[in-house]
């Protein structure tokens, strides 16, 4: 099954780098969307939900799995 993975990230973000390295190490393709503008990032957080206040935010098949911990859990559940 082909997964559509989108990583919303910002520059100079160690957690963002960790999420991208995790996907690359497993040979998984993903789209990265950089949101470096603070106002754009705040608007993005509002769309995600009241508890979202950090990057990265990872979506698999248009469903938010969260940051690095959420990504790890989702990949484990998917057997990846």
Beta strands, then each sheet from edge to edge (+ up, - down):
strand 1: 5-9
strand 2: 31-34
strand 3: 57-60
strand 4: 63-66
sheet 1: 2+ 1+ 3- 4+
end
